[in-house]
Amino acid sequence: MFTRRIASTRSRLTASAAVIALAASACGGDSAGGGTAESWCDFVDEADVVNEIFDALGADPAEVESQLKTVEGFVKRLPNEAPSEIADDAKVMADGNQMLIDAFKAADFNIADADLSFMADDDLDAKLEAASDGLDAYTQKECGRPFGDSDDSDDADTGDSGDDGDDNDFDPANGTIREQLISQFESIGLTNEESSCIAGNLDFADPAVQSGDIGSMLSVFEECGIGLDRLAELGAG
């Protein structure tokens, strides 16, 4: 539900929908509120719906816009729901996560075209990690559960430790998901035109595409005029 390691979030380029789901979080806002422990616990339980939203996050811009409007409702509420003991942590989390929503807005809700370079900011990551820890500790004490997910599944799921990764991993400092995907296809010998065609036609919401299953991409390759003979040529090279 809530971001733990924005800067360390890495996912394969073909898993752009998963990148967003792992990078995204539920909370943000503008000012510290005066919530009580009881109202905070109610809010945290209610905000669990954000997990469902990001699990279902697709690639269609209209759907993404609708889904993120719901998320932003929680974003705007967080500061007023946070008790004074965690107001500062809530503000830090708010500012960082609003950046993600704003990035999608600026890209007209096209996931692959969002500028996520702020994710590479180590200082921001450290601040969000500390804020998340503070919110977790308070929520565990008052509500008997953590503030966000019950484990650090972001890094575990991607096999990422925040250090060196696979050359095909998404690095937010190196351009948008689409730009890096095009670069990866060019690196195996495809032309820019071919690579751009593939990146423009892949269904990033398809789990098979996210897993890197070439079979699920064959129809797109064919649509872009890249037949089996061309793929064989690339493989031989």
C-alpha positions, -999 to 999 in steps of 0.1 A, spaced: 0 0 0 27 25 10 61 32 -5 91 17 13 120 19 -12 113 42 -41 149 45 -52 155 8 -50 125 -2 -70 138 -19 -101 118 -41 -125 125 -55 -160 116 -32 -188 89 -55 -200 72 -54 -166 63 -17 -167 29 -22 -152 46 -40 -123 71 -12 -120 43 12 -113 25 -11 -89 57 -16 -69 67 21 -70 33 35 -62 18 43 -28 -13 54 -12 -6 85 7 3 122 4 -10 157 12 -3 193 21 -5 198 59 -4 181 93 -38 170 107 -52 163 141 -64 127 138 -68 104 167 -54 69 171 -88 55 166 -96 75 134 -61 67 121 -66 30 124 -99 33 106 -82 52 78 -54 27 75 -79 -2 71 -99 18 46 -68 26 26 -61 -11 20 -83 -7 -12 -53 11 -27 -35 -23 -29 -64 -36 -50 -62 -6 -73 -25 -11 -80 -28 -48 -84 -53 -40 -112 -35 -11 -127 -35 -15 -165 -19 3 -194 -50 22 -207 -45 59 -199 -82 64 -192 -83 36 -167 -51 47 -151 -65 82 -147 -96 69 -131 -77 46 -108 -52 73 -97 -80 97 -89 -92 72 -63 -56 69 -50 -52 107 -49 -83 108 -27 -64 90 0 -33 111 -8 -52 143 0 -68 128 32 -36 115 48 -24 147 64 -57 154 82 -60 117 93 -25 116 108 -23 121 146 2 148 157 27 121 168 33 111 131 24 144 114 60 150 102 64 115 88 30 118 71 41 151 54 73 135 41 54 106 27 29 129 13 53 151 -6 72 121 -20 42 102 -32 25 131 -48 55 133 -71 45 99 -85 10 109 -92 21 142 -108 45 123 -130 17 102 -144 -5 133 -149 23 150 -168 25 119 -191 -13 120 -197 -14 88 -177 7 68 -202 26 46 -178 55 39 -202 61 77 -208 62 89 -172 93 107 -161 102 87 -130 137 101 -126 129 114 -91 130 77 -81 168 77 -84 171 104 -57 188 86 -28 181 114 -3 144 111 -11 145 74 -7 162 77 27 136 102 39 107 80 27 122 50 43 126 68 76 90 82 74 77 47 65 94 32 95 79 59 118 44 54 105 49 16 107 59 18 144 30 40 154 5 20 135 17 -13 148 15 1 184 -19 16 180 -36 -6 155 -19 -39 158 -7 -39 121 19 -21 100 12 11 82 16 -5 48 23 -40 36 33 -66 62 67 -72 46 93 -57 24 80 -76 -7 91 -48 -31 127 -57 -30 121 -94 -25 98 -98 -55 123 -81 -79 154 -97 -64 167 -61 -60 189 -50 -32 193 -14 -44 228 -22 -57 240 -36 -90 213 -52 -111 208 -68 -144 215 -46 -175 179 -50 -185 165 -36 -152 146 -4 -153 167 25 -140 146 57 -136 177 78 -140 181 67 -176 148 78 -192 112 66 -194 102 30 -195 95 33 -232 128 49 -239 148 22 -221 127 -5 -237 136 9 -272 172 11 -262 172 -26 -251 156 -37 -284 182 -17 -304 210 -33 -284 200 -68 -298 201 -55 -334 166 -41 -341 164 -7 -358 150 23 -340 118 20 -362 113 -16 -353 121 -10 -316 97 20 -314 70 -1 -331 73 -29 -306 73 -5 -276 43 13 -290 22 -19 -294 31 -41 -264 4 -46 -238 23 -38 -206 -6 -50 -185 -3 -85 -198 13 -107 -172 30 -128 -199 46 -96 -213 56 -85 -178 74 -119 -173 94 -114 -205 77 -143 -223 88 -138 -260 59 -160 -271 34 -134 -259 52 -108 -279 53 -126 -313 20 -110 -325 35 -76 -319 67 -85 -336 47 -97 -366 26 -65 -366 59 -45 -367 71 -66 -397 96 -86 -377 92 -122 -388 107 -154 -374 135 -152 -400 144 -118 -387 144 -130 -351 165 -160 -362 190 -136 -378 192 -116 -346 197 -147 -326 225 -159 -348 242 -125 -345 
